[in-house]
Amino acid sequence: MPRTPAVASPRLVNWQQKGFVLFANWSDHLSASTPRLVVLLLTVAALLAVVGRIWSERRTYGTLSFLGAATKWTGVAVCAALALQVVQLSRPYAVPATGQLAVVLGNTQNSPAPQLGHEVSKLVESTMLLHKGETAQEVLEAFTFVSATGHPEVVPLASLGLPFVDVSRNDTRAKRDVRKNAGLLQEHLKGLPPADNGANYLEAILVAAQNVDPGTNILVVGSGLSDSGDLDFAHDNLLTNENRRTEAVEELADKYGSQYLAGVTVSFSGLGDTAEPQYPLSEKQRGIVREVYEQAIKALGGRVEIDTRSLTGSPVSTEFVVDATDTECGPLDRTFTEDAIEFVSDEARYVDADKVGAALQGIVDIYNRSPQNVTGINIAGFIANPSQAEKISRGGMKLSRDRARAVLRSLADMGVARSKLHAEGRGFGPHNDPDRLELDRMVKVTIDRDNPDC
């Protein structure tokens, strides 16, 4: 009879996770401060000297009665100093403020809305305090915010009309002013929608680095789950393929060089934390996401801090989509704009069938990995609304349905079981932007799965 594999108890796993966090905190503190490392080593050396003296007394006289008061009090002082250092080193490392601060916002569909948590808020306020006596406009200019969409761009804070206040020269008033400004910033950022489809966190980090002075801290608040770029979790099997993860990091170093982020500290908050429609990642998968970014930033010469406390909540309200990262559990969405699947105007005929086949190959690959777990694949067709009509015509609805059916036939021809395919027309796309009609000419594919291992 086969043995049941041993499974670590939840309590043991919990203690292991706490141990990893403590080790990371110690490593962060000591690597950031050589004096602190020296003090710790001197304290340990002093403790060893006291222990050696006590041991010598015990071995010589068989008792500690002759131990001098100086040795006793030295031992107490050294133990107290060591205990204090242990407490300080065990706390999460707070990146010291500089005159500027860059923040990468995960204001995308697959991540909880950006939140300035306690540690992030402290750094924001510390940065503002370095600008005592300056106007609200000057304080705003110290911050660079980048939205981690498929095409990352700097968010123009100055044009948003945030009612920032000037920061007083007086210490007490300055603290009050920066708390107010930080609160305003938090309220605005948590509802700031993206301006495009997709997510590309690494490129957003690089954009942030290009728009600030060397040595500026960069904070990243979001899941890190990109669907494009050099760390494409949605399409590049980074979660499930260790070799591919290694290759991706090596390719980064070759592409940008090992000093691209030299002098830059990148602090992450919320890596691997997701929001619907992205299926949640397991603890192991969240660890993989953190590991990938840590290795990537270090490969580019940067320093990394990762806050492992989870971000929760709903994403910002948006119609812009992000391709889901495949956890091999639950439903998986893929959205194809006309960049991937382009139809002849007013027809359900492809402009380039080979290009469409290449785009759909990813769906076929996911199906082929575990066809027994796929319960259905739904294809929804959408069309643009150039005339801004209030109601779609019967012909428009038919066109969206016919285009979905064209994709269904393509998937069936590529080997997907016809019985698992379903097509429907949804009419006009959700964006309804007359200046960007291409966003609504799209096909959305949803793969429903029932994986017994999940």
C-alpha positions as CSV (number, residue, x, y, z in Angstrom):
1,M,0.0,0.0,0.0
2,P,1.6,3.3,-1.0
3,R,2.6,5.7,1.7
4,T,0.8,9.0,2.2
5,P,3.4,11.7,1.8
6,A,4.2,13.6,5.0
7,V,2.7,17.1,5.2
8,A,4.1,19.7,7.5
9,S,1.7,20.9,10.1
10,P,0.2,24.4,9.6
11,R,1.9,25.5,12.9
12,L,5.3,24.4,11.6
13,V,4.8,26.2,8.3
14,N,3.7,29.3,10.1
15,W,6.9,29.3,12.2
16,Q,9.0,28.7,9.1
17,Q,7.4,31.7,7.5
18,K,8.0,33.9,10.5
19,G,11.6,32.7,10.5
20,F,12.0,33.7,6.9
21,V,10.5,37.2,7.6
22,L,12.9,37.7,10.6
23,F,15.9,36.6,8.6
24,A,14.9,39.0,5.8
25,N,14.4,41.9,8.3
26,W,17.9,41.2,9.8
27,S,19.5,41.0,6.4
28,D,17.9,44.3,5.3
29,H,18.9,46.2,8.4
30,L,22.5,44.9,8.5
31,S,23.2,45.2,4.7
32,A,21.9,48.8,4.8
33,S,24.0,50.0,7.8
34,T,27.6,49.0,8.3
35,P,27.8,50.8,11.7
36,R,24.9,48.7,12.9
37,L,26.6,45.5,11.8
38,V,29.8,46.6,13.6
39,V,27.9,47.5,16.8
40,L,26.2,44.1,16.7
41,L,29.5,42.2,16.3
42,L,31.1,44.2,19.1
43,T,28.1,43.5,21.4
44,V,28.3,39.8,20.6
45,A,32.1,39.9,21.2
46,A,31.5,41.6,24.6
47,L,29.0,39.0,25.5
48,L,31.3,36.2,24.6
49,A,34.0,37.8,26.7
50,V,31.7,38.0,29.7
51,V,30.6,34.4,29.2
52,G,34.3,33.4,29.0
53,R,35.1,35.2,32.2
54,I,32.1,33.5,34.0
55,W,33.2,30.1,32.7
56,S,36.8,30.7,33.8
57,E,35.6,31.6,37.3
58,R,33.4,28.6,37.5
59,R,36.1,26.2,36.4
60,T,38.8,27.8,38.7
61,Y,36.8,28.1,41.9
62,G,33.8,25.8,41.4
63,T,31.5,28.7,42.3
64,L,30.5,32.2,41.0
65,S,30.7,33.7,44.5
66,F,33.9,35.5,43.7
67,L,32.6,37.0,40.5
68,G,33.2,40.7,40.6
69,A,30.4,43.3,40.5
70,A,31.9,44.9,37.4
71,T,31.6,41.6,35.5
72,K,28.1,41.1,36.6
73,W,26.9,44.6,35.6
74,T,28.8,44.4,32.4
75,G,27.0,41.1,31.6
76,V,23.6,42.7,32.4
77,A,24.4,45.7,30.2
78,V,25.6,43.6,27.3
79,C,22.6,41.4,27.5
80,A,20.3,44.4,27.5
81,A,22.1,46.0,24.6
82,L,21.9,42.8,22.6
83,A,18.2,42.3,23.4
84,L,17.5,45.9,22.2
85,Q,19.3,45.3,19.0
86,V,17.5,42.1,18.4
87,V,14.1,43.9,18.8
88,Q,15.2,46.7,16.4
89,L,16.6,44.3,13.8
90,S,13.4,42.2,13.9
91,R,11.2,45.1,12.8
92,P,10.5,45.6,9.1
93,Y,13.2,47.7,7.5
94,A,12.2,51.2,6.7
95,V,14.0,52.7,3.7
96,P,15.4,56.1,4.7
97,A,13.8,59.1,3.0
98,T,15.6,61.1,0.3
99,G,14.7,64.3,-1.3
100,Q,12.6,62.5,-4.0
101,L,10.4,59.5,-4.0
102,A,9.0,57.5,-6.9
103,V,5.9,55.3,-6.5
104,V,4.8,52.6,-9.0
105,L,1.1,52.2,-8.7
106,G,-0.6,48.8,-9.3
107,N,-3.8,50.5,-10.2
108,T,-4.7,47.6,-12.6
109,Q,-7.6,45.2,-12.8
110,N,-5.7,42.3,-11.2
111,S,-4.4,44.0,-8.0
112,P,-6.1,45.5,-5.0
113,A,-6.4,49.3,-5.3
114,P,-3.1,50.9,-4.3
115,Q,-2.9,51.6,-0.6
116,L,-0.2,53.6,1.2
117,G,0.3,51.3,4.2
118,H,1.9,52.3,7.4
119,E,5.5,51.9,6.3
120,V,4.8,53.5,2.9
121,S,3.0,56.4,4.5
122,K,5.9,56.9,6.9
123,L,8.3,57.2,4.0
124,V,6.0,59.6,2.1
125,E,5.7,61.8,5.2
126,S,9.5,61.6,5.8
127,T,10.1,62.7,2.2
128,M,7.7,65.6,2.6
129,L,9.4,66.6,5.9
130,L,12.7,67.1,3.9
131,H,10.9,70.0,2.2
132,K,9.9,72.1,5.2
133,G,9.3,75.7,4.2
134,E,8.4,74.8,0.6
135,T,5.2,75.4,-1.2
136,A,2.7,72.7,-2.0
137,Q,3.8,72.8,-5.7
138,E,7.4,72.2,-4.7
139,V,6.4,69.3,-2.5
140,L,4.4,67.7,-5.3
141,E,7.5,68.0,-7.6
142,A,9.4,65.7,-5.2
143,F,7.1,62.8,-6.0
144,T,6.9,60.8,-9.2
145,F,4.0,58.4,-9.7
146,V,4.0,55.8,-12.5
147,S,1.0,53.7,-13.4
148,A,2.0,50.1,-14.0
149,T,-0.3,49.6,-17.1
150,G,0.7,47.8,-20.2
151,H,2.3,51.1,-21.4
152,P,3.6,52.7,-18.1
153,E,3.4,56.4,-17.9
154,V,4.1,59.1,-15.3
155,V,0.9,60.3,-13.6
156,P,0.9,64.1,-13.8
157,L,0.2,64.9,-10.1
158,A,0.5,68.6,-10.6
159,S,-2.4,68.6,-13.0
160,L,-4.8,66.7,-10.7
161,G,-5.6,69.7,-8.6
162,L,-4.8,68.0,-5.2
163,P,-5.4,70.6,-2.5
164,F,-2.0,70.2,-0.9
165,V,-0.9,72.7,1.7
166,D,2.5,74.3,2.0
167,V,4.8,72.6,4.5
168,S,5.6,74.9,7.5
169,R,9.2,75.5,8.7
170,N,8.0,74.8,12.2
171,D,8.5,71.2,13.1
172,T,5.2,70.6,14.8
173,R,3.2,72.4,12.1
174,A,5.2,70.7,9.4
175,K,4.3,67.2,10.7
176,R,0.6,68.3,10.7
177,D,0.9,69.6,7.1
178,V,2.6,66.4,5.8
179,R,0.0,64.2,7.5
180,K,-2.7,66.1,5.7
181,N,-1.0,65.9,2.4
182,A,-0.3,62.2,2.7
183,G,-3.9,61.6,3.5
184,L,-5.0,63.5,0.4
185,L,-2.6,61.5,-1.6
186,Q,-3.9,58.2,-0.3
187,E,-7.5,59.1,-1.0
188,H,-6.8,60.1,-4.5
189,L,-4.5,57.2,-5.4
190,K,-6.7,54.4,-4.2
191,G,-9.4,55.4,-6.8
192,L,-7.1,56.4,-9.6
193,P,-8.0,54.4,-12.7
194,P,-5.5,53.1,-15.3
195,A,-5.4,54.7,-18.7
196,D,-4.8,51.5,-20.7
197,N,-5.1,47.8,-20.9
198,G,-2.5,45.5,-19.4
199,A,0.1,45.6,-16.7
200,N,3.9,45.9,-16.9
201,Y,5.5,46.4,-13.5
202,L,9.1,46.1,-14.4
203,E,8.9,48.7,-17.2
204,A,7.1,51.0,-14.8
205,I,10.0,50.6,-12.3
206,L,12.4,51.5,-15.1
207,V,10.3,54.5,-16.2
208,A,10.3,55.7,-12.6
209,A,14.1,55.3,-12.4
210,Q,14.5,57.4,-15.6
211,N,12.4,60.2,-14.2
212,V,14.1,60.8,-10.9
213,D,17.6,61.6,-9.6
214,P,20.1,58.8,-9.1
215,G,19.7,57.2,-5.7
216,T,16.0,58.0,-5.3
217,N,13.9,55.3,-3.6
218,I,11.2,53.6,-5.7
219,L,8.1,52.1,-4.0
220,V,6.1,49.5,-5.9
221,V,2.5,49.0,-4.6
222,G,0.7,46.1,-6.4
223,S,0.6,42.5,-7.4
224,G,3.6,42.5,-9.8
225,L,1.6,40.3,-12.2
226,S,2.4,41.7,-15.6
227,D,0.9,40.5,-18.9
228,S,3.6,42.1,-21.1
229,G,7.2,43.1,-21.0
230,D,10.3,41.3,-19.7
231,L,8.6,39.7,-16.7
232,D,5.3,38.5,-18.4
233,F,3.7,36.2,-15.8
234,A,0.5,35.9,-17.9
235,H,2.1,34.4,-21.0
236,D,5.6,33.3,-20.1
237,N,5.0,30.5,-17.6
238,L,7.1,32.3,-14.9
239,L,5.0,30.9,-12.1
240,T,5.3,27.3,-13.2
241,N,8.6,27.0,-15.0
242,E,11.8,27.5,-12.9
243,N,14.1,27.4,-15.9
244,R,12.1,30.1,-17.6
245,R,12.4,32.3,-14.5
246,T,16.2,31.9,-14.5
247,E,16.4,32.7,-18.2
248,A,14.2,35.7,-17.8
249,V,16.4,37.2,-15.2
250,E,19.6,36.5,-17.2
251,E,18.0,38.1,-20.2
252,L,17.3,41.2,-18.2
253,A,20.9,41.6,-17.2
254,D,22.0,41.1,-20.8
255,K,19.4,43.6,-22.1
256,Y,19.9,46.5,-19.6
257,G,23.3,45.8,-18.0
258,S,24.1,44.9,-14.4
259,Q,24.3,48.6,-13.3
260,Y,21.0,49.9,-14.7
261,L,19.5,50.4,-11.2
262,A,22.8,51.0,-9.3
263,G,22.2,53.1,-6.2
264,V,18.4,52.6,-6.4
265,T,16.4,50.9,-3.6
266,V,13.2,49.3,-4.9
267,S,10.7,48.5,-2.1
268,F,7.7,46.3,-2.9
269,S,4.4,46.1,-1.1
270,G,1.6,43.6,-2.1
271,L,3.6,41.4,-4.5
272,G,1.5,38.4,-5.4
273,D,-1.6,39.8,-3.8
274,T,-4.5,39.7,-6.3
275,A,-8.1,40.9,-6.8
276,E,-10.8,39.4,-9.0
277,P,-10.9,38.4,-11.8
278,Q,-7.4,37.2,-11.2
279,Y,-7.5,33.8,-9.5
280,P,-5.7,34.0,-6.1
281,L,-2.1,32.8,-5.9
282,S,-1.1,30.2,-3.4
283,E,1.5,31.1,-0.7
284,K,4.1,29.3,-2.7
285,Q,3.2,31.2,-5.9
286,R,3.3,34.5,-4.0
287,G,6.8,33.5,-2.9
288,I,7.8,32.9,-6.5
289,V,6.6,36.3,-7.6
290,R,8.7,37.9,-4.8
291,E,11.7,35.8,-5.7
292,V,11.5,36.8,-9.3
293,Y,11.4,40.5,-8.6
294,E,14.1,40.3,-6.0
295,Q,16.4,38.5,-8.5
296,A,15.5,40.8,-11.3
297,I,16.2,44.1,-9.4
298,K,19.5,42.7,-8.1
299,A,20.5,41.6,-11.6
300,L,20.1,45.2,-12.6
301,G,22.3,46.4,-9.8
302,G,19.5,47.6,-7.5
303,R,18.7,47.0,-3.9
304,V,15.4,45.2,-2.9
305,E,13.1,45.5,0.1
306,I,9.9,43.3,0.2
307,D,7.1,43.8,2.6
308,T,5.4,40.4,2.9
309,R,2.3,41.8,4.6
310,S,-0.7,41.2,2.3
311,L,-2.7,43.9,0.5
312,T,-6.4,43.2,0.3
313,G,-9.5,44.8,-1.2
314,S,-11.1,45.4,-4.6
315,P,-9.3,46.8,-7.6
316,V,-9.9,50.2,-8.9
317,S,-13.1,50.5,-11.0
318,T,-12.0,50.2,-14.6
319,E,-13.0,48.7,-18.0
320,F,-9.3,48.2,-18.9
321,V,-8.4,44.5,-18.7
322,V,-5.3,42.6,-17.7
323,D,-4.7,39.1,-18.9
324,A,-4.8,36.7,-16.0
325,T,-1.7,34.8,-14.8
326,D,-2.4,31.1,-15.0
327,T,-2.3,29.5,-11.5
328,E,-3.6,26.3,-13.1
329,C,-6.7,26.7,-10.9
330,G,-10.0,28.4,-11.5
331,P,-11.1,30.4,-14.6
332,L,-8.7,32.2,-16.8
333,D,-9.5,35.2,-19.0
334,R,-7.7,36.3,-22.2
335,T,-8.6,39.4,-24.0
336,F,-7.5,39.9,-27.7
337,T,-7.7,43.4,-29.1
338,E,-7.4,44.1,-32.8
339,D,-3.6,44.1,-32.5
340,A,-3.9,40.3,-32.2
341,I,-7.2,39.5,-33.9
342,E,-8.1,42.0,-36.6
343,F,-11.2,41.5,-38.7
344,V,-12.0,43.1,-42.1
345,S,-14.2,46.1,-41.6
346,D,-17.8,45.1,-41.0
347,E,-17.0,41.4,-41.6
348,A,-16.2,38.3,-39.6
349,R,-13.1,37.6,-41.8
350,Y,-9.6,37.9,-40.5
351,V,-7.2,40.4,-42.0
352,D,-4.3,38.0,-41.2
353,A,-5.2,34.4,-40.4
354,D,-1.6,33.4,-39.5
355,K,-1.4,36.2,-37.0
356,V,-4.6,35.1,-35.4
357,G,-3.4,31.6,-35.2
358,A,-0.3,32.7,-33.4
359,A,-2.3,34.7,-30.9
360,L,-4.7,31.8,-30.2
361,Q,-1.9,29.3,-29.7
362,G,-1.6,30.4,-26.1
363,I,-5.2,29.3,-25.5
364,V,-4.5,26.0,-27.2
365,D,-1.4,25.4,-25.1
366,I,-3.4,26.0,-21.9
367,Y,-6.0,23.6,-23.0
368,N,-3.5,20.9,-24.0
369,R,-1.7,21.0,-20.7
370,S,-4.8,19.6,-18.9
371,P,-7.8,19.1,-21.3
372,Q,-9.5,16.9,-18.7
373,N,-9.7,19.9,-16.3
374,V,-11.2,22.3,-18.9
375,T,-15.0,22.4,-18.5
376,G,-15.6,25.0,-21.1
377,I,-14.2,27.8,-23.2
378,N,-16.4,30.8,-23.8
379,I,-15.7,33.2,-26.6
380,A,-17.3,36.7,-26.5
381,G,-17.1,39.0,-29.4
382,F,-17.3,42.8,-29.2
383,I,-17.4,45.6,-31.7
384,A,-16.8,49.4,-31.6
385,N,-19.5,52.0,-31.5
386,P,-18.2,54.7,-33.9
387,S,-21.6,56.5,-34.2
388,Q,-22.1,56.5,-30.4
389,A,-25.5,54.9,-30.9
390,E,-27.5,54.4,-27.7
391,K,-28.6,50.9,-28.8
392,I,-26.9,48.4,-30.9
393,S,-28.6,47.2,-34.1
394,R,-29.4,43.7,-34.9
395,G,-26.7,43.7,-37.6
396,G,-24.2,44.9,-35.0
397,M,-25.1,42.2,-32.6
398,K,-24.9,39.6,-35.3
399,L,-21.4,40.9,-36.4
400,S,-20.1,40.5,-32.8
401,R,-21.5,37.0,-32.6
402,D,-20.1,36.0,-36.1
403,R,-16.7,37.2,-35.1
404,A,-16.8,35.1,-31.9
405,R,-17.9,32.1,-33.9
406,A,-14.9,32.7,-36.3
407,V,-12.6,32.4,-33.3
408,L,-14.4,29.3,-32.1
409,R,-13.9,27.6,-35.5
410,S,-10.2,28.5,-35.4
411,L,-9.7,27.0,-31.9
412,A,-11.6,23.9,-33.0
413,D,-9.3,23.6,-36.1
414,M,-6.3,23.9,-33.8
415,G,-7.4,20.9,-31.7
416,V,-9.7,22.2,-29.0
417,A,-12.7,19.9,-28.5
418,R,-15.7,21.4,-30.2
419,S,-18.0,20.3,-27.4
420,K,-16.2,22.6,-24.9
421,L,-16.4,25.7,-27.1
422,H,-19.2,28.3,-26.9
423,A,-19.4,31.6,-28.7
424,E,-21.6,34.6,-28.1
425,G,-21.9,38.2,-29.3
426,R,-21.8,40.9,-26.7
427,G,-22.4,43.9,-29.0
428,F,-20.5,47.1,-28.2
429,G,-17.3,46.9,-26.2
430,P,-17.2,48.4,-22.7
431,H,-15.0,51.4,-23.3
432,N,-17.2,53.5,-25.6
433,D,-14.4,56.0,-26.3
434,P,-14.8,57.6,-29.8
435,D,-11.1,58.5,-29.8
436,R,-10.0,54.9,-29.1
437,L,-12.4,52.7,-31.0
438,E,-9.7,50.0,-31.3
439,L,-10.1,49.2,-27.6
440,D,-13.6,47.9,-28.2
441,R,-12.8,45.8,-31.2
442,M,-11.9,42.8,-29.2
443,V,-12.6,39.1,-28.4
444,K,-12.6,37.8,-24.8
445,V,-11.9,34.2,-24.1
446,T,-12.7,32.7,-20.7
447,I,-11.4,29.2,-19.9
448,D,-13.4,27.5,-17.1
449,R,-11.6,24.7,-15.3
450,D,-12.2,22.3,-12.5
451,N,-8.8,21.1,-11.2
452,P,-9.1,18.4,-8.5
453,D,-5.6,19.5,-7.2
454,C,-6.8,23.0,-6.3
